[in-house]
Amino acid sequence: MPKKSAAPGPLTPAVLHILLALSTGERHGYGIMKQVEADSQGKTKMGPGTLYGSMGRMMEAGLIRESGKRVDPGMDDERRIYYELTTAGRKALEAELQRYRGVVEVAKGRVAYGH
């Protein structure tokens, strides 16, 4: 029986953005939405349905998990749930970024030489 690859295939844009938002630390849902918007310079706005639907699938796949963090004193609501990347999530993000680097290299060669 073939061994399953550690990294999943290409990620959806929503999953990629969520992984990128969590790559610098734990965040709650609203914080993830704001980070996605900031990372994309306002070009990508993720609503709660997309965010939480994607995150549910990501938790089932083992890419993210709830963190132990619950409250940022003075600034936070104790009901907020924070999320963090798992080792599998970091590997999936790196694999996806490597795929993008390959695409960019191909594009550079074609644009530079007019192919």
ROBASE-944779 format. One line per 4 residues: number of its first residue (from 1); their letters; for each residue x, y negated, z negated of N, C-alpha, C, O. Coordinates in Angstrom, 1 decimal. Layout:
NUM> a> X/Y/Z/X/Y/Z/X/Y/Z/X/Y/Z; ...;
***
This chain:
1> mpkk> 0.8/1.2/0.0/0.0/0.0/0.0/0.9/-1.2/0.0/1.8/-1.3/-0.8; 0.6/-2.2/0.9/1.5/-3.4/0.9/1.4/-4.2/-0.3/0.3/-4.4/-1.0; 2.5/-4.8/-0.7/2.5/-5.7/-1.9/1.9/-7.0/-1.6/2.2/-7.6/-0.5; 1.1/-7.5/-2.4/0.4/-8.8/-2.2/1.4/-9.9/-2.4/2.2/-9.9/-3.3;
5> saap> 1.4/-10.9/-1.5/2.2/-12.1/-1.6/2.0/-12.9/-2.9/0.8/-13.0/-3.3; 3.0/-13.4/-3.5/2.8/-14.2/-4.7/2.2/-15.5/-4.4/1.5/-16.1/-5.3; 2.4/-16.0/-3.2/1.9/-17.3/-2.9/0.7/-17.1/-1.9/0.8/-16.4/-1.0; -0.4/-17.9/-2.2/-1.6/-17.7/-1.3/-1.3/-18.4/0.0/-0.2/-19.0/0.2;
9> gplt> -2.2/-18.2/1.0/-2.0/-18.8/2.3/-2.2/-20.3/2.2/-2.2/-20.9/1.1; -2.3/-21.0/3.3/-2.5/-22.4/3.2/-3.6/-22.9/2.3/-4.7/-22.3/2.2; -3.3/-23.9/1.6/-4.3/-24.5/0.6/-5.3/-25.4/1.3/-4.9/-26.1/2.2; -6.5/-25.5/0.7/-7.4/-26.5/1.2/-6.9/-27.9/0.8/-6.1/-28.0/-0.2;
13> pavl> -7.3/-29.0/1.4/-6.8/-30.3/1.0/-7.2/-30.6/-0.4/-6.4/-31.2/-1.2; -8.4/-30.2/-0.9/-8.8/-30.5/-2.3/-7.9/-29.8/-3.2/-7.4/-30.4/-4.2; -7.6/-28.5/-3.0/-6.7/-27.8/-3.9/-5.3/-28.4/-3.9/-4.7/-28.5/-5.0; -4.8/-28.7/-2.7/-3.5/-29.4/-2.7/-3.4/-30.6/-3.5/-2.5/-30.9/-4.3;
17> hill> -4.4/-31.5/-3.3/-4.5/-32.7/-4.1/-4.6/-32.5/-5.6/-3.9/-33.2/-6.4; -5.3/-31.5/-6.0/-5.4/-31.2/-7.4/-4.1/-30.7/-8.0/-3.7/-31.1/-9.0; -3.5/-29.8/-7.3/-2.1/-29.3/-7.7/-1.1/-30.5/-7.8/-0.4/-30.5/-8.7; -1.1/-31.4/-6.8/-0.2/-32.5/-6.8/-0.5/-33.4/-8.1/0.4/-33.9/-8.7;
21> alst> -1.8/-33.6/-8.3/-2.2/-34.5/-9.5/-1.7/-33.9/-10.8/-1.3/-34.6/-11.7; -1.7/-32.5/-10.9/-1.3/-31.9/-12.1/0.1/-31.6/-12.2/0.6/-31.1/-13.2; 0.9/-31.8/-11.1/2.3/-31.5/-11.0/3.1/-32.3/-12.0/4.2/-32.0/-12.4; 2.6/-33.5/-12.4/3.4/-34.4/-13.3/2.9/-34.3/-14.7/3.4/-35.0/-15.6;
25> gerh> 1.9/-33.4/-15.0/1.4/-33.3/-16.4/-0.1/-33.0/-16.5/-0.8/-33.0/-15.5; -0.5/-32.7/-17.7/-1.9/-32.4/-18.0/-2.8/-33.6/-17.7/-2.4/-34.7/-18.0; -4.0/-33.3/-17.2/-5.0/-34.3/-17.0/-6.4/-33.7/-17.2/-6.6/-32.5/-17.1; -7.3/-34.6/-17.5/-8.7/-34.2/-17.6/-9.3/-34.5/-16.2/-8.6/-35.1/-15.3;
29> gygi> -10.5/-34.1/-16.0/-11.2/-34.2/-14.6/-11.1/-35.6/-14.0/-10.7/-35.8/-12.9; -11.6/-36.6/-14.8/-11.6/-37.9/-14.3/-10.2/-38.4/-14.0/-10.0/-39.1/-13.0; -9.2/-38.0/-14.8/-7.8/-38.4/-14.6/-7.3/-37.8/-13.3/-6.5/-38.4/-12.6; -7.8/-36.6/-13.0/-7.4/-35.9/-11.7/-7.9/-36.7/-10.6/-7.2/-37.0/-9.6;
33> mkqv> -9.2/-37.0/-10.6/-9.9/-37.8/-9.6/-9.2/-39.1/-9.3/-8.9/-39.5/-8.2; -8.8/-39.8/-10.4/-8.1/-41.1/-10.2/-6.7/-40.9/-9.7/-6.3/-41.7/-8.9; -6.0/-39.8/-10.1/-4.7/-39.6/-9.6/-4.7/-39.2/-8.1/-3.8/-39.7/-7.3; -5.7/-38.5/-7.6/-5.8/-38.1/-6.2/-6.0/-39.4/-5.4/-5.4/-39.6/-4.4;
37> eads> -6.9/-40.3/-5.9/-7.1/-41.5/-5.2/-5.9/-42.4/-5.2/-5.5/-43.0/-4.1; -5.1/-42.4/-6.3/-3.9/-43.2/-6.3/-2.8/-42.6/-5.3/-2.1/-43.3/-4.6; -2.7/-41.2/-5.4/-1.7/-40.5/-4.6/-1.9/-40.8/-3.1/-1.0/-40.9/-2.3; -3.2/-40.8/-2.7/-3.6/-41.0/-1.3/-3.8/-42.5/-0.9/-4.2/-42.8/0.2;
41> qgkt> -3.4/-43.4/-1.8/-3.5/-44.8/-1.6/-5.0/-45.2/-1.2/-5.2/-46.0/-0.3; -5.9/-44.5/-1.9/-7.3/-44.8/-1.7/-8.0/-44.1/-0.5/-9.2/-44.3/-0.3; -7.2/-43.3/0.2/-7.8/-42.7/1.4/-8.6/-41.4/1.1/-9.5/-41.0/1.9; -8.3/-40.8/-0.1/-9.0/-39.6/-0.5/-9.7/-39.9/-1.8/-9.1/-40.2/-2.8;
45> kmgp> -11.0/-39.7/-1.8/-11.8/-39.9/-3.0/-12.5/-38.5/-3.2/-13.3/-38.1/-2.4; -12.3/-37.9/-4.4/-12.8/-36.6/-4.7/-13.9/-36.8/-5.7/-13.7/-37.3/-6.8; -15.1/-36.3/-5.4/-16.3/-36.4/-6.3/-16.2/-35.3/-7.3/-15.5/-34.3/-7.1; -17.1/-35.3/-8.3/-17.1/-34.3/-9.3/-17.5/-32.9/-8.7/-16.9/-31.9/-9.2;
49> gtly> -18.4/-32.8/-7.8/-18.7/-31.5/-7.2/-17.5/-30.8/-6.6/-17.3/-29.6/-6.8; -16.8/-31.6/-5.7/-15.6/-31.0/-5.1/-14.6/-30.6/-6.1/-14.0/-29.6/-6.1; -14.3/-31.6/-7.0/-13.3/-31.4/-8.0/-13.6/-30.1/-8.9/-12.7/-29.2/-8.9; -14.7/-30.1/-9.5/-15.0/-29.0/-10.4/-15.2/-27.7/-9.7/-14.9/-26.6/-10.3;
53> gsmg> -15.8/-27.7/-8.5/-15.9/-26.5/-7.7/-14.6/-25.9/-7.4/-14.3/-24.7/-7.5; -13.7/-26.8/-6.9/-12.3/-26.3/-6.6/-11.6/-25.8/-7.8/-10.9/-24.8/-7.7; -11.7/-26.6/-8.9/-11.0/-26.2/-10.1/-11.5/-24.9/-10.7/-10.7/-24.1/-11.2; -12.8/-24.6/-10.5/-13.3/-23.3/-11.0/-12.6/-22.1/-10.2/-12.2/-21.1/-10.8;
57> rmme> -12.6/-22.3/-8.9/-11.9/-21.3/-8.0/-10.4/-21.2/-8.3/-9.8/-20.1/-8.3; -9.8/-22.4/-8.6/-8.4/-22.4/-8.9/-8.1/-21.7/-10.3/-7.1/-21.0/-10.4; -9.0/-21.8/-11.2/-8.8/-21.1/-12.5/-8.9/-19.6/-12.3/-8.2/-18.8/-12.8; -9.9/-19.2/-11.5/-10.1/-17.8/-11.2/-8.9/-17.2/-10.5/-8.6/-16.0/-10.7;
61> agli> -8.3/-18.0/-9.6/-7.1/-17.5/-8.9/-5.8/-17.6/-9.7/-4.8/-17.2/-9.3; -5.9/-18.2/-10.9/-4.7/-18.3/-11.8/-3.8/-19.5/-11.5/-2.6/-19.4/-11.9; -4.3/-20.5/-10.7/-3.4/-21.6/-10.3/-3.4/-22.7/-11.4/-2.4/-23.4/-11.6; -4.5/-22.8/-12.1/-4.5/-23.8/-13.2/-5.2/-23.1/-14.4/-5.8/-22.1/-14.3;
65> resg> -5.1/-23.8/-15.6/-5.8/-23.3/-16.8/-6.1/-24.5/-17.6/-5.5/-25.6/-17.5; -7.0/-24.3/-18.6/-7.3/-25.3/-19.6/-6.0/-25.4/-20.5/-5.4/-24.4/-20.8; -5.6/-26.6/-20.8/-4.5/-26.8/-21.7/-5.0/-26.9/-23.1/-6.2/-27.0/-23.4; -4.1/-26.8/-24.1/-4.5/-27.0/-25.5/-4.8/-28.4/-25.9/-5.3/-28.6/-26.9;
69> krvd> -4.4/-29.3/-25.0/-4.6/-30.8/-25.3/-6.0/-31.1/-25.3/-6.7/-30.7/-24.4; -6.5/-31.9/-26.2/-7.9/-32.2/-26.2/-8.2/-33.7/-26.3/-9.0/-34.2/-25.6; -7.4/-34.4/-27.1/-7.7/-35.8/-27.3/-6.4/-36.7/-27.3/-5.4/-36.3/-27.9; -6.5/-37.8/-26.6/-5.5/-38.8/-26.6/-6.0/-39.9/-27.5/-6.8/-40.7/-27.2;
73> pgmd> -5.4/-39.9/-28.8/-6.0/-40.8/-29.8/-6.2/-42.2/-29.3/-5.3/-42.8/-28.7; -7.3/-42.8/-29.6/-7.6/-44.1/-29.3/-8.1/-44.4/-27.9/-8.6/-45.5/-27.6; -7.8/-43.5/-27.0/-8.1/-43.7/-25.6/-9.1/-42.7/-25.0/-9.6/-42.9/-23.9; -9.3/-41.6/-25.7/-9.9/-40.5/-25.1/-11.2/-40.1/-25.8/-11.5/-40.5/-26.9;
77> derr> -12.0/-39.3/-25.1/-13.2/-38.7/-25.6/-12.9/-37.3/-26.0/-12.3/-36.5/-25.2; -13.2/-36.9/-27.2/-12.9/-35.5/-27.6/-13.5/-34.4/-26.8/-13.0/-33.3/-26.9; -14.5/-34.7/-26.0/-15.1/-33.7/-25.2/-14.3/-33.4/-23.9/-14.6/-32.3/-23.3; -13.4/-34.2/-23.6/-12.7/-34.0/-22.3/-11.8/-32.8/-22.4/-11.1/-32.5/-23.4;
81> iyye> -11.8/-32.0/-21.4/-11.0/-30.8/-21.3/-9.8/-31.1/-20.3/-10.0/-31.7/-19.2; -8.6/-30.8/-20.8/-7.4/-31.1/-20.0/-7.0/-29.8/-19.3/-7.3/-28.7/-19.8; -6.4/-30.0/-18.1/-6.0/-28.9/-17.3/-4.5/-29.0/-17.0/-3.9/-30.1/-17.0; -3.9/-27.9/-16.7/-2.4/-27.8/-16.4/-2.2/-26.8/-15.4/-3.0/-25.8/-15.2;
85> ltta> -1.1/-26.9/-14.7/-0.6/-25.9/-13.7/-0.1/-24.7/-14.4/0.4/-24.8/-15.5; -0.3/-23.5/-13.8/0.3/-22.3/-14.2/1.6/-22.1/-13.4/1.8/-22.9/-12.5; 2.3/-21.1/-13.7/3.5/-20.8/-12.9/3.1/-20.5/-11.5/3.7/-20.9/-10.5; 2.0/-19.7/-11.3/1.5/-19.4/-10.0/1.0/-20.7/-9.3/1.2/-20.8/-8.1;
89> grka> 0.5/-21.6/-10.0/0.1/-22.9/-9.4/1.3/-23.7/-8.9/1.2/-24.3/-7.8; 2.3/-23.7/-9.6/3.6/-24.4/-9.2/4.2/-23.7/-8.0/4.6/-24.4/-7.1; 4.1/-22.4/-8.0/4.7/-21.7/-6.8/3.8/-21.9/-5.6/4.4/-22.1/-4.5; 2.5/-21.9/-5.7/1.6/-22.2/-4.6/1.8/-23.6/-4.1/1.9/-23.8/-2.8;
93> leae> 2.0/-24.6/-4.9/2.3/-25.9/-4.5/3.6/-26.0/-3.8/3.7/-26.6/-2.7; 4.6/-25.4/-4.3/5.9/-25.4/-3.6/5.9/-24.7/-2.2/6.4/-25.2/-1.3; 5.2/-23.6/-2.2/5.0/-22.9/-0.9/4.3/-23.8/0.1/4.7/-23.8/1.3; 3.2/-24.5/-0.3/2.5/-25.4/0.6/3.3/-26.5/1.0/3.3/-26.9/2.2;
97> lqry> 4.1/-27.1/0.1/5.0/-28.2/0.5/6.1/-27.8/1.5/6.4/-28.5/2.4; 6.5/-26.6/1.3/7.5/-26.0/2.2/6.9/-25.8/3.6/7.6/-26.1/4.6; 5.6/-25.4/3.7/4.9/-25.3/5.0/4.8/-26.6/5.6/5.1/-26.8/6.8; 4.5/-27.7/4.9/4.4/-29.0/5.4/5.7/-29.5/5.9/5.8/-30.2/6.9;
101> rgvv> 6.8/-29.2/5.2/8.1/-29.6/5.6/8.4/-29.0/7.0/9.0/-29.7/7.9; 8.1/-27.8/7.2/8.3/-27.1/8.5/7.5/-27.8/9.6/8.1/-28.0/10.7; 6.3/-28.1/9.3/5.5/-28.8/10.3/6.1/-30.1/10.7/6.1/-30.5/11.9; 6.5/-30.9/9.7/7.1/-32.2/9.9/8.4/-32.1/10.8/8.6/-32.9/11.7;
105> evak> 9.2/-31.0/10.5/10.4/-30.8/11.3/10.0/-30.6/12.8/10.7/-31.1/13.7; 9.0/-29.7/13.0/8.6/-29.4/14.4/8.1/-30.7/15.0/8.5/-31.0/16.2; 7.3/-31.5/14.3/6.8/-32.7/14.9/7.9/-33.7/15.2/7.8/-34.4/16.2; 8.9/-33.8/14.3/10.0/-34.8/14.6/10.7/-34.4/15.9/11.0/-35.3/16.6;
109> grva> 10.9/-33.1/16.1/11.6/-32.7/17.3/10.8/-33.0/18.5/11.4/-33.3/19.6; 9.5/-32.9/18.5/8.7/-33.1/19.6/8.5/-34.6/19.9/8.5/-35.0/21.1; 8.4/-35.3/18.9/8.2/-36.8/19.1/9.6/-37.4/19.6/9.6/-38.3/20.4; 10.7/-36.9/19.0/12.0/-37.4/19.3/12.4/-37.1/20.8/13.0/-37.9/21.4;
113> ygh> 12.0/-36.0/21.3/12.4/-35.6/22.6/11.2/-35.6/23.6/11.4/-35.2/24.8; 10.1/-36.1/23.2/9.0/-36.2/24.1/8.3/-34.9/24.6/7.7/-34.9/25.7; 8.5/-33.8/23.8/7.9/-32.6/24.2/6.5/-32.4/23.7/5.8/-31.4/24.0;
***
